[in-house]
Amino acid sequence: MKLQAHQYGYLWDGTAPQWALMNVAEPNSEPQYLIVNTDAKAAKLIENKLVADEVVERMLAAGVRVLAPAEF
Protein backbone atom coordinates (compact mmCIF):
# COMPACT_ATOMS: atom_id res chain seq x y z
CA MET A 1 0.00 0.00 0.00
CA LYS A 2 2.94 2.33 0.55
CA LEU A 3 3.52 2.54 -3.21
CA GLN A 4 -0.10 3.47 -3.80
CA ALA A 5 -0.02 6.01 -0.99
CA HIS A 6 3.13 7.53 -2.48
CA GLN A 7 1.14 8.85 -5.47
CA TYR A 8 -0.59 11.20 -3.03
CA GLY A 9 2.69 12.70 -1.78
CA TYR A 10 1.58 16.21 -2.75
CA LEU A 11 -0.91 16.01 0.13
CA TRP A 12 1.87 16.01 2.73
CA ASP A 13 5.10 17.18 1.11
CA GLY A 14 4.31 20.91 1.24
CA THR A 15 4.02 21.45 -2.53
CA ALA A 16 0.25 21.90 -2.25
CA PRO A 17 -0.39 23.65 1.09
CA GLN A 18 -4.11 24.03 0.41
CA TRP A 19 -4.59 20.40 1.49
CA ALA A 20 -5.46 19.73 5.12
CA LEU A 21 -7.20 17.22 7.33
CA MET A 22 -10.54 17.86 8.95
CA ASN A 23 -11.44 15.98 12.13
CA VAL A 24 -15.07 14.98 11.63
CA ALA A 25 -15.41 12.87 14.79
CA GLU A 26 -17.80 13.66 17.59
CA PRO A 27 -16.26 15.47 20.58
CA ASN A 28 -14.45 13.14 22.99
CA SER A 29 -14.24 10.45 20.29
CA GLU A 30 -11.26 9.02 18.45
CA PRO A 31 -10.35 11.35 15.56
CA GLN A 32 -11.73 10.57 12.10
CA TYR A 33 -10.14 12.52 9.29
CA LEU A 34 -11.36 13.78 5.96
CA ILE A 35 -8.80 15.05 3.44
CA VAL A 36 -9.88 18.52 2.32
CA ASN A 37 -8.78 21.22 -0.09
CA THR A 38 -9.21 24.55 1.69
CA ASP A 39 -9.09 26.58 -1.54
CA ALA A 40 -11.68 24.57 -3.47
CA LYS A 41 -13.75 23.71 -0.37
CA ALA A 42 -13.76 20.09 -1.52
CA ALA A 43 -12.85 16.70 -0.10
CA LYS A 44 -10.57 14.07 -1.62
CA LEU A 45 -11.98 10.58 -1.41
CA ILE A 46 -9.61 7.63 -1.64
CA GLU A 47 -11.67 4.49 -2.18
CA ASN A 48 -9.13 2.00 -0.82
CA LYS A 49 -9.35 2.28 2.97
CA LEU A 50 -5.84 0.93 3.54
CA VAL A 51 -4.36 3.52 1.17
CA ALA A 52 -6.52 6.27 2.67
CA ASP A 53 -5.36 5.36 6.19
CA GLU A 54 -1.71 5.40 5.07
CA VAL A 55 -2.16 8.82 3.43
CA VAL A 56 -3.74 10.25 6.59
CA GLU A 57 -0.91 8.82 8.70
CA ARG A 58 1.68 10.41 6.42
CA MET A 59 -0.18 13.73 6.48
CA LEU A 60 -0.29 13.71 10.28
CA ALA A 61 3.39 12.75 10.53
CA ALA A 62 4.29 15.64 8.20
CA GLY A 63 2.38 18.13 10.36
CA VAL A 64 -0.36 18.96 7.87
CA ARG A 65 -3.01 21.30 9.33
CA VAL A 66 -5.90 19.65 11.14
CA LEU A 67 -9.11 21.66 11.02
CA ALA A 68 -12.39 21.48 12.86
CA PRO A 69 -15.51 21.51 10.65
CA ALA A 70 -16.23 25.11 11.70
CA GLU A 71 -12.83 26.18 10.28
CA PHE A 72 -13.56 24.77 6.84
PyMOL Python script that loads the backbone (N, CA, C, O; Angstrom):
from pymol import cmd

cmd.read_pdbstr("""\
ATOM      1  N   MET A   1       0.809  -1.207   0.000  1.00  0.00           N
ATOM      2  CA  MET A   1       0.000   0.000   0.000  1.00  0.00           C
ATOM      3  C   MET A   1       0.849   1.267   0.000  1.00  0.00           C
ATOM      4  O   MET A   1       0.397   2.330  -0.425  1.00  0.00           O
ATOM      5  N   LYS A   2       2.096   1.141   0.486  1.00  0.00           N
ATOM      6  CA  LYS A   2       2.940   2.328   0.553  1.00  0.00           C
ATOM      7  C   LYS A   2       3.195   2.908  -0.841  1.00  0.00           C
ATOM      8  O   LYS A   2       3.282   4.126  -0.995  1.00  0.00           O
ATOM      9  N   LEU A   3       3.315   2.041  -1.860  1.00  0.00           N
ATOM     10  CA  LEU A   3       3.521   2.540  -3.214  1.00  0.00           C
ATOM     11  C   LEU A   3       2.294   3.290  -3.707  1.00  0.00           C
ATOM     12  O   LEU A   3       2.416   4.324  -4.364  1.00  0.00           O
ATOM     13  N   GLN A   4       1.117   2.775  -3.395  1.00  0.00           N
ATOM     14  CA  GLN A   4      -0.101   3.467  -3.800  1.00  0.00           C
ATOM     15  C   GLN A   4      -0.256   4.782  -3.049  1.00  0.00           C
ATOM     16  O   GLN A   4      -0.685   5.780  -3.628  1.00  0.00           O
ATOM     17  N   ALA A   5       0.085   4.790  -1.781  1.00  0.00           N
ATOM     18  CA  ALA A   5      -0.018   6.013  -0.991  1.00  0.00           C
ATOM     19  C   ALA A   5       0.964   7.059  -1.503  1.00  0.00           C
ATOM     20  O   ALA A   5       0.688   8.257  -1.445  1.00  0.00           O
ATOM     21  N   HIS A   6       2.107   6.605  -2.005  1.00  0.00           N
ATOM     22  CA  HIS A   6       3.130   7.525  -2.484  1.00  0.00           C
ATOM     23  C   HIS A   6       2.621   8.449  -3.593  1.00  0.00           C
ATOM     24  O   HIS A   6       3.102   9.576  -3.714  1.00  0.00           O
ATOM     25  N   GLN A   7       1.669   8.003  -4.398  1.00  0.00           N
ATOM     26  CA  GLN A   7       1.144   8.846  -5.473  1.00  0.00           C
ATOM     27  C   GLN A   7       0.410  10.081  -4.941  1.00  0.00           C
ATOM     28  O   GLN A   7       0.146  11.021  -5.691  1.00  0.00           O
ATOM     29  N   TYR A   8       0.090  10.073  -3.668  1.00  0.00           N
ATOM     30  CA  TYR A   8      -0.586  11.204  -3.033  1.00  0.00           C
ATOM     31  C   TYR A   8       0.386  12.078  -2.247  1.00  0.00           C
ATOM     32  O   TYR A   8      -0.039  12.854  -1.391  1.00  0.00           O
ATOM     33  N   GLY A   9       1.669  11.965  -2.524  1.00  0.00           N
ATOM     34  CA  GLY A   9       2.689  12.698  -1.782  1.00  0.00           C
ATOM     35  C   GLY A   9       2.469  14.200  -1.717  1.00  0.00           C
ATOM     36  O   GLY A   9       2.856  14.844  -0.742  1.00  0.00           O
ATOM     37  N   TYR A  10       1.851  14.759  -2.746  1.00  0.00           N
ATOM     38  CA  TYR A  10       1.576  16.206  -2.749  1.00  0.00           C
ATOM     39  C   TYR A  10       0.684  16.625  -1.591  1.00  0.00           C
ATOM     40  O   TYR A  10       0.642  17.804  -1.239  1.00  0.00           O
ATOM     41  N   LEU A  11      -0.029  15.676  -0.994  1.00  0.00           N
ATOM     42  CA  LEU A  11      -0.909  16.011   0.127  1.00  0.00           C
ATOM     43  C   LEU A  11      -0.134  16.300   1.408  1.00  0.00           C
ATOM     44  O   LEU A  11      -0.650  16.962   2.307  1.00  0.00           O
ATOM     45  N   TRP A  12       1.100  15.810   1.498  1.00  0.00           N
ATOM     46  CA  TRP A  12       1.869  16.010   2.732  1.00  0.00           C
ATOM     47  C   TRP A  12       3.249  16.607   2.525  1.00  0.00           C
ATOM     48  O   TRP A  12       3.906  16.959   3.504  1.00  0.00           O
ATOM     49  N   ASP A  13       3.714  16.734   1.290  1.00  0.00           N
ATOM     50  CA  ASP A  13       5.104  17.180   1.105  1.00  0.00           C
ATOM     51  C   ASP A  13       5.284  18.696   1.064  1.00  0.00           C
ATOM     52  O   ASP A  13       6.407  19.173   0.903  1.00  0.00           O
ATOM     53  N   GLY A  14       4.214  19.454   1.206  1.00  0.00           N
ATOM     54  CA  GLY A  14       4.315  20.911   1.242  1.00  0.00           C
ATOM     55  C   GLY A  14       4.186  21.593  -0.108  1.00  0.00           C
ATOM     56  O   GLY A  14       4.133  22.822  -0.164  1.00  0.00           O
ATOM     57  N   THR A  15       4.134  20.834  -1.202  1.00  0.00           N
ATOM     58  CA  THR A  15       4.020  21.454  -2.527  1.00  0.00           C
ATOM     59  C   THR A  15       2.606  21.948  -2.815  1.00  0.00           C
ATOM     60  O   THR A  15       2.407  22.757  -3.722  1.00  0.00           O
ATOM     61  N   ALA A  16       1.640  21.478  -2.067  1.00  0.00           N
ATOM     62  CA  ALA A  16       0.245  21.904  -2.249  1.00  0.00           C
ATOM     63  C   ALA A  16      -0.348  22.199  -0.866  1.00  0.00           C
ATOM     64  O   ALA A  16      -1.105  21.391  -0.329  1.00  0.00           O
ATOM     65  N   PRO A  17      -0.003  23.359  -0.294  1.00  0.00           N
ATOM     66  CA  PRO A  17      -0.387  23.653   1.089  1.00  0.00           C
ATOM     67  C   PRO A  17      -1.885  23.860   1.306  1.00  0.00           C
ATOM     68  O   PRO A  17      -2.326  24.010   2.445  1.00  0.00           O
ATOM     69  N   GLN A  18      -2.660  23.872   0.243  1.00  0.00           N
ATOM     70  CA  GLN A  18      -4.105  24.032   0.412  1.00  0.00           C
ATOM     71  C   GLN A  18      -4.772  22.753   0.938  1.00  0.00           C
ATOM     72  O   GLN A  18      -5.947  22.775   1.305  1.00  0.00           O
ATOM     73  N   TRP A  19      -4.030  21.647   0.976  1.00  0.00           N
ATOM     74  CA  TRP A  19      -4.589  20.396   1.487  1.00  0.00           C
ATOM     75  C   TRP A  19      -4.423  20.328   2.998  1.00  0.00           C
ATOM     76  O   TRP A  19      -3.387  20.707   3.543  1.00  0.00           O
ATOM     77  N   ALA A  20      -5.458  19.839   3.660  1.00  0.00           N
ATOM     78  CA  ALA A  20      -5.460  19.726   5.119  1.00  0.00           C
ATOM     79  C   ALA A  20      -6.294  18.515   5.507  1.00  0.00           C
ATOM     80  O   ALA A  20      -6.888  17.852   4.657  1.00  0.00           O
ATOM     81  N   LEU A  21      -6.327  18.245   6.782  1.00  0.00           N
ATOM     82  CA  LEU A  21      -7.197  17.215   7.328  1.00  0.00           C
ATOM     83  C   LEU A  21      -8.275  17.895   8.168  1.00  0.00           C
ATOM     84  O   LEU A  21      -8.013  18.886   8.850  1.00  0.00           O
ATOM     85  N   MET A  22      -9.468  17.361   8.110  1.00  0.00           N
ATOM     86  CA  MET A  22     -10.543  17.861   8.954  1.00  0.00           C
ATOM     87  C   MET A  22     -10.991  16.721   9.858  1.00  0.00           C
ATOM     88  O   MET A  22     -11.339  15.639   9.384  1.00  0.00           O
ATOM     89  N   ASN A  23     -10.980  16.974  11.161  1.00  0.00           N
ATOM     90  CA  ASN A  23     -11.435  15.981  12.128  1.00  0.00           C
ATOM     91  C   ASN A  23     -12.953  16.048  12.187  1.00  0.00           C
ATOM     92  O   ASN A  23     -13.522  17.027  12.670  1.00  0.00           O
ATOM     93  N   VAL A  24     -13.607  14.993  11.690  1.00  0.00           N
ATOM     94  CA  VAL A  24     -15.066  14.981  11.625  1.00  0.00           C
ATOM     95  C   VAL A  24     -15.689  14.117  12.719  1.00  0.00           C
ATOM     96  O   VAL A  24     -16.883  13.823  12.666  1.00  0.00           O
ATOM     97  N   ALA A  25     -14.899  13.709  13.706  1.00  0.00           N
ATOM     98  CA  ALA A  25     -15.413  12.867  14.791  1.00  0.00           C
ATOM     99  C   ALA A  25     -16.199  13.703  15.796  1.00  0.00           C
ATOM    100  O   ALA A  25     -16.012  14.914  15.915  1.00  0.00           O
ATOM    101  N   GLU A  26     -17.062  13.031  16.494  1.00  0.00           N
ATOM    102  CA  GLU A  26     -17.804  13.659  17.585  1.00  0.00           C
ATOM    103  C   GLU A  26     -16.825  14.049  18.694  1.00  0.00           C
ATOM    104  O   GLU A  26     -15.793  13.398  18.856  1.00  0.00           O
ATOM    105  N   PRO A  27     -17.132  15.098  19.459  1.00  0.00           N
ATOM    106  CA  PRO A  27     -16.260  15.469  20.577  1.00  0.00           C
ATOM    107  C   PRO A  27     -16.038  14.283  21.515  1.00  0.00           C
ATOM    108  O   PRO A  27     -16.936  13.467  21.723  1.00  0.00           O
ATOM    109  N   ASN A  28     -14.850  14.200  22.066  1.00  0.00           N
ATOM    110  CA  ASN A  28     -14.447  13.138  22.992  1.00  0.00           C
ATOM    111  C   ASN A  28     -14.427  11.751  22.349  1.00  0.00           C
ATOM    112  O   ASN A  28     -14.474  10.735  23.042  1.00  0.00           O
ATOM    113  N   SER A  29     -14.356  11.721  21.017  1.00  0.00           N
ATOM    114  CA  SER A  29     -14.244  10.453  20.292  1.00  0.00           C
ATOM    115  C   SER A  29     -12.876  10.382  19.633  1.00  0.00           C
ATOM    116  O   SER A  29     -12.175  11.388  19.528  1.00  0.00           O
ATOM    117  N   GLU A  30     -12.503   9.193  19.191  1.00  0.00           N
ATOM    118  CA  GLU A  30     -11.255   9.023  18.453  1.00  0.00           C
ATOM    119  C   GLU A  30     -11.350   9.824  17.156  1.00  0.00           C
ATOM    120  O   GLU A  30     -12.390   9.791  16.499  1.00  0.00           O
ATOM    121  N   PRO A  31     -10.302  10.536  16.772  1.00  0.00           N
ATOM    122  CA  PRO A  31     -10.355  11.354  15.555  1.00  0.00           C
ATOM    123  C   PRO A  31     -10.676  10.525  14.307  1.00  0.00           C
ATOM    124  O   PRO A  31     -10.233   9.385  14.167  1.00  0.00           O
ATOM    125  N   GLN A  32     -11.442  11.116  13.426  1.00  0.00           N
ATOM    126  CA  GLN A  32     -11.727  10.570  12.103  1.00  0.00           C
ATOM    127  C   GLN A  32     -11.457  11.703  11.128  1.00  0.00           C
ATOM    128  O   GLN A  32     -12.011  12.794  11.261  1.00  0.00           O
ATOM    129  N   TYR A  33     -10.603  11.439  10.148  1.00  0.00           N
ATOM    130  CA  TYR A  33     -10.140  12.516   9.293  1.00  0.00           C
ATOM    131  C   TYR A  33     -10.694  12.433   7.883  1.00  0.00           C
ATOM    132  O   TYR A  33     -10.854  11.352   7.316  1.00  0.00           O
ATOM    133  N   LEU A  34     -10.979  13.598   7.336  1.00  0.00           N
ATOM    134  CA  LEU A  34     -11.364  13.777   5.957  1.00  0.00           C
ATOM    135  C   LEU A  34     -10.290  14.653   5.322  1.00  0.00           C
ATOM    136  O   LEU A  34      -9.900  15.671   5.895  1.00  0.00           O
ATOM    137  N   ILE A  35      -9.813  14.267   4.152  1.00  0.00           N
ATOM    138  CA  ILE A  35      -8.801  15.049   3.440  1.00  0.00           C
ATOM    139  C   ILE A  35      -9.535  16.145   2.676  1.00  0.00           C
ATOM    140  O   ILE A  35     -10.428  15.858   1.878  1.00  0.00           O
ATOM    141  N   VAL A  36      -9.159  17.400   2.918  1.00  0.00           N
ATOM    142  CA  VAL A  36      -9.884  18.515   2.315  1.00  0.00           C
ATOM    143  C   VAL A  36      -8.938  19.495   1.624  1.00  0.00           C
ATOM    144  O   VAL A  36      -7.772  19.638   1.993  1.00  0.00           O
ATOM    145  N   ASN A  37      -9.478  20.156   0.618  1.00  0.00           N
ATOM    146  CA  ASN A  37      -8.777  21.223  -0.088  1.00  0.00           C
ATOM    147  C   ASN A  37      -9.416  22.524   0.375  1.00  0.00           C
ATOM    148  O   ASN A  37     -10.585  22.785   0.090  1.00  0.00           O
ATOM    149  N   THR A  38      -8.652  23.336   1.087  1.00  0.00           N
ATOM    150  CA  THR A  38      -9.205  24.545   1.688  1.00  0.00           C
ATOM    151  C   THR A  38      -9.482  25.640   0.661  1.00  0.00           C
ATOM    152  O   THR A  38     -10.296  26.529   0.915  1.00  0.00           O
ATOM    153  N   ASP A  39      -8.822  25.591  -0.490  1.00  0.00           N
ATOM    154  CA  ASP A  39      -9.091  26.578  -1.541  1.00  0.00           C
ATOM    155  C   ASP A  39     -10.378  26.253  -2.288  1.00  0.00           C
ATOM    156  O   ASP A  39     -11.216  27.127  -2.507  1.00  0.00           O
ATOM    157  N   ALA A  40     -10.528  24.999  -2.674  1.00  0.00           N
ATOM    158  CA  ALA A  40     -11.683  24.573  -3.471  1.00  0.00           C
ATOM    159  C   ALA A  40     -12.890  24.204  -2.604  1.00  0.00           C
ATOM    160  O   ALA A  40     -13.984  23.981  -3.123  1.00  0.00           O
ATOM    161  N   LYS A  41     -12.690  24.141  -1.290  1.00  0.00           N
ATOM    162  CA  LYS A  41     -13.755  23.706  -0.367  1.00  0.00           C
ATOM    163  C   LYS A  41     -14.315  22.361  -0.812  1.00  0.00           C
ATOM    164  O   LYS A  41     -15.525  22.181  -0.949  1.00  0.00           O
ATOM    165  N   ALA A  42     -13.395  21.421  -1.035  1.00  0.00           N
ATOM    166  CA  ALA A  42     -13.763  20.089  -1.520  1.00  0.00           C
ATOM    167  C   ALA A  42     -12.990  19.033  -0.733  1.00  0.00           C
ATOM    168  O   ALA A  42     -11.964  19.318  -0.116  1.00  0.00           O
ATOM    169  N   ALA A  43     -13.504  17.819  -0.772  1.00  0.00           N
ATOM    170  CA  ALA A  43     -12.848  16.696  -0.104  1.00  0.00           C
ATOM    171  C   ALA A  43     -12.245  15.761  -1.145  1.00  0.00           C
ATOM    172  O   ALA A  43     -12.747  15.653  -2.264  1.00  0.00           O
ATOM    173  N   LYS A  44     -11.175  15.096  -0.767  1.00  0.00           N
ATOM    174  CA  LYS A  44     -10.571  14.072  -1.618  1.00  0.00           C
ATOM    175  C   LYS A  44     -10.958  12.728  -1.025  1.00  0.00           C
ATOM    176  O   LYS A  44     -10.682  12.447   0.141  1.00  0.00           O
ATOM    177  N   LEU A  45     -11.596  11.909  -1.835  1.00  0.00           N
ATOM    178  CA  LEU A  45     -11.984  10.578  -1.407  1.00  0.00           C
ATOM    179  C   LEU A  45     -11.042   9.560  -2.028  1.00  0.00           C
ATOM    180  O   LEU A  45     -10.844   9.541  -3.243  1.00  0.00           O
ATOM    181  N   ILE A  46     -10.470   8.723  -1.193  1.00  0.00           N
ATOM    182  CA  ILE A  46      -9.611   7.629  -1.639  1.00  0.00           C
ATOM    183  C   ILE A  46     -10.382   6.353  -1.324  1.00  0.00           C
ATOM    184  O   ILE A  46     -10.619   6.035  -0.158  1.00  0.00           O
ATOM    185  N   GLU A  47     -10.768   5.633  -2.354  1.00  0.00           N
ATOM    186  CA  GLU A  47     -11.667   4.493  -2.183  1.00  0.00           C
ATOM    187  C   GLU A  47     -11.059   3.342  -1.396  1.00  0.00           C
ATOM    188  O   GLU A  47     -11.777   2.666  -0.659  1.00  0.00           O
ATOM    189  N   ASN A  48      -9.779   3.100  -1.526  1.00  0.00           N
ATOM    190  CA  ASN A  48      -9.130   2.003  -0.823  1.00  0.00           C
ATOM    191  C   ASN A  48      -8.833   2.454   0.605  1.00  0.00           C
ATOM    192  O   ASN A  48      -8.011   3.346   0.813  1.00  0.00           O
ATOM    193  N   LYS A  49      -9.486   1.852   1.579  1.00  0.00           N
ATOM    194  CA  LYS A  49      -9.347   2.284   2.970  1.00  0.00           C
ATOM    195  C   LYS A  49      -7.920   2.157   3.473  1.00  0.00           C
ATOM    196  O   LYS A  49      -7.452   3.023   4.211  1.00  0.00           O
ATOM    197  N   LEU A  50      -7.218   1.097   3.091  1.00  0.00           N
ATOM    198  CA  LEU A  50      -5.836   0.931   3.536  1.00  0.00           C
ATOM    199  C   LEU A  50      -4.947   2.055   3.010  1.00  0.00           C
ATOM    200  O   LEU A  50      -4.110   2.583   3.742  1.00  0.00           O
ATOM    201  N   VAL A  51      -5.127   2.416   1.749  1.00  0.00           N
ATOM    202  CA  VAL A  51      -4.358   3.518   1.171  1.00  0.00           C
ATOM    203  C   VAL A  51      -4.755   4.826   1.847  1.00  0.00           C
ATOM    204  O   VAL A  51      -3.893   5.630   2.200  1.00  0.00           O
ATOM    205  N   ALA A  52      -6.043   5.038   2.026  1.00  0.00           N
ATOM    206  CA  ALA A  52      -6.516   6.272   2.673  1.00  0.00           C
ATOM    207  C   ALA A  52      -5.936   6.406   4.078  1.00  0.00           C
ATOM    208  O   ALA A  52      -5.502   7.489   4.469  1.00  0.00           O
ATOM    209  N   ASP A  53      -5.925   5.320   4.831  1.00  0.00           N
ATOM    210  CA  ASP A  53      -5.364   5.357   6.191  1.00  0.00           C
ATOM    211  C   ASP A  53      -3.877   5.689   6.160  1.00  0.00           C
ATOM    212  O   ASP A  53      -3.394   6.455   6.994  1.00  0.00           O
ATOM    213  N   GLU A  54      -3.153   5.121   5.208  1.00  0.00           N
ATOM    214  CA  GLU A  54      -1.714   5.404   5.070  1.00  0.00           C
ATOM    215  C   GLU A  54      -1.482   6.872   4.714  1.00  0.00           C
ATOM    216  O   GLU A  54      -0.574   7.505   5.253  1.00  0.00           O
ATOM    217  N   VAL A  55      -2.295   7.410   3.814  1.00  0.00           N
ATOM    218  CA  VAL A  55      -2.159   8.818   3.425  1.00  0.00           C
ATOM    219  C   VAL A  55      -2.407   9.721   4.625  1.00  0.00           C
ATOM    220  O   VAL A  55      -1.650  10.665   4.854  1.00  0.00           O
ATOM    221  N   VAL A  56      -3.452   9.447   5.391  1.00  0.00           N
ATOM    222  CA  VAL A  56      -3.745  10.250   6.586  1.00  0.00           C
ATOM    223  C   VAL A  56      -2.589  10.161   7.579  1.00  0.00           C
ATOM    224  O   VAL A  56      -2.190  11.175   8.151  1.00  0.00           O
ATOM    225  N   GLU A  57      -2.049   8.964   7.790  1.00  0.00           N
ATOM    226  CA  GLU A  57      -0.910   8.816   8.695  1.00  0.00           C
ATOM    227  C   GLU A  57       0.278   9.653   8.239  1.00  0.00           C
ATOM    228  O   GLU A  57       0.933  10.309   9.049  1.00  0.00           O
ATOM    229  N   ARG A  58       0.552   9.625   6.944  1.00  0.00           N
ATOM    230  CA  ARG A  58       1.675  10.413   6.422  1.00  0.00           C
ATOM    231  C   ARG A  58       1.408  11.909   6.546  1.00  0.00           C
ATOM    232  O   ARG A  58       2.321  12.682   6.834  1.00  0.00           O
ATOM    233  N   MET A  59       0.165  12.315   6.330  1.00  0.00           N
ATOM    234  CA  MET A  59      -0.177  13.728   6.479  1.00  0.00           C
ATOM    235  C   MET A  59       0.006  14.179   7.922  1.00  0.00           C
ATOM    236  O   MET A  59       0.556  15.251   8.174  1.00  0.00           O
ATOM    237  N   LEU A  60      -0.452  13.367   8.868  1.00  0.00           N
ATOM    238  CA  LEU A  60      -0.293  13.706  10.283  1.00  0.00           C
ATOM    239  C   LEU A  60       1.179  13.762  10.669  1.00  0.00           C
ATOM    240  O   LEU A  60       1.604  14.673  11.379  1.00  0.00           O
ATOM    241  N   ALA A  61       1.956  12.789  10.204  1.00  0.00           N
ATOM    242  CA  ALA A  61       3.390  12.751  10.527  1.00  0.00           C
ATOM    243  C   ALA A  61       4.118  13.966   9.963  1.00  0.00           C
ATOM    244  O   ALA A  61       5.093  14.431  10.553  1.00  0.00           O
ATOM    245  N   ALA A  62       3.656  14.481   8.832  1.00  0.00           N
ATOM    246  CA  ALA A  62       4.290  15.640   8.204  1.00  0.00           C
ATOM    247  C   ALA A  62       3.820  16.958   8.810  1.00  0.00           C
ATOM    248  O   ALA A  62       4.343  18.018   8.464  1.00  0.00           O
ATOM    249  N   GLY A  63       2.848  16.905   9.704  1.00  0.00           N
ATOM    250  CA  GLY A  63       2.381  18.126  10.357  1.00  0.00           C
ATOM    251  C   GLY A  63       1.389  18.938   9.542  1.00  0.00           C
ATOM    252  O   GLY A  63       1.281  20.151   9.719  1.00  0.00           O
ATOM    253  N   VAL A  64       0.662  18.270   8.646  1.00  0.00           N
ATOM    254  CA  VAL A  64      -0.364  18.964   7.868  1.00  0.00           C
ATOM    255  C   VAL A  64      -1.422  19.516   8.824  1.00  0.00           C
ATOM    256  O   VAL A  64      -1.716  18.909   9.854  1.00  0.00           O
ATOM    257  N   ARG A  65      -1.987  20.667   8.476  1.00  0.00           N
ATOM    258  CA  ARG A  65      -3.008  21.296   9.328  1.00  0.00           C
ATOM    259  C   ARG A  65      -4.184  20.360   9.568  1.00  0.00           C
ATOM    260  O   ARG A  65      -4.614  19.637   8.669  1.00  0.00           O
ATOM    261  N   VAL A  66      -4.695  20.385  10.794  1.00  0.00           N
ATOM    262  CA  VAL A  66      -5.904  19.650  11.140  1.00  0.00           C
ATOM    263  C   VAL A  66      -6.946  20.684  11.533  1.00  0.00           C
ATOM    264  O   VAL A  66      -6.747  21.465  12.463  1.00  0.00           O
ATOM    265  N   LEU A  67      -8.057  20.677  10.811  1.00  0.00           N
ATOM    266  CA  LEU A  67      -9.109  21.659  11.017  1.00  0.00           C
ATOM    267  C   LEU A  67     -10.319  21.036  11.703  1.00  0.00           C
ATOM    268  O   LEU A  67     -10.549  19.829  11.619  1.00  0.00           O
ATOM    269  N   ALA A  68     -11.073  21.869  12.371  1.00  0.00           N
ATOM    270  CA  ALA A  68     -12.391  21.484  12.860  1.00  0.00           C
ATOM    271  C   ALA A  68     -13.388  21.836  11.759  1.00  0.00           C
ATOM    272  O   ALA A  68     -13.104  22.720  10.950  1.00  0.00           O
ATOM    273  N   PRO A  69     -14.534  21.184  11.699  1.00  0.00           N
ATOM    274  CA  PRO A  69     -15.508  21.507  10.651  1.00  0.00           C
ATOM    275  C   PRO A  69     -15.855  22.997  10.566  1.00  0.00           C
ATOM    276  O   PRO A  69     -16.089  23.517   9.474  1.00  0.00           O
ATOM    277  N   ALA A  70     -15.889  23.676  11.699  1.00  0.00           N
ATOM    278  CA  ALA A  70     -16.225  25.107  11.700  1.00  0.00           C
ATOM    279  C   ALA A  70     -15.156  25.956  11.018  1.00  0.00           C
ATOM    280  O   ALA A  70     -15.446  27.071  10.585  1.00  0.00           O
ATOM    281  N   GLU A  71     -13.926  25.449  10.914  1.00  0.00           N
ATOM    282  CA  GLU A  71     -12.835  26.176  10.280  1.00  0.00           C
ATOM    283  C   GLU A  71     -12.804  26.014   8.764  1.00  0.00           C
ATOM    284  O   GLU A  71     -12.090  26.736   8.069  1.00  0.00           O
ATOM    285  N   PHE A  72     -13.575  25.071   8.264  1.00  0.00           N
ATOM    286  CA  PHE A  72     -13.557  24.767   6.841  1.00  0.00           C
ATOM    287  C   PHE A  72     -14.569  25.615   6.153  1.00  0.00           C
ATOM    288  O   PHE A  72     -14.726  25.524   4.936  1.00  0.00           O
TER     289      PHE A  72
END
""", "prot")
cmd.dss("prot")
cmd.show_as("cartoon", "prot")
cmd.util.cbc("prot")
cmd.orient("prot")
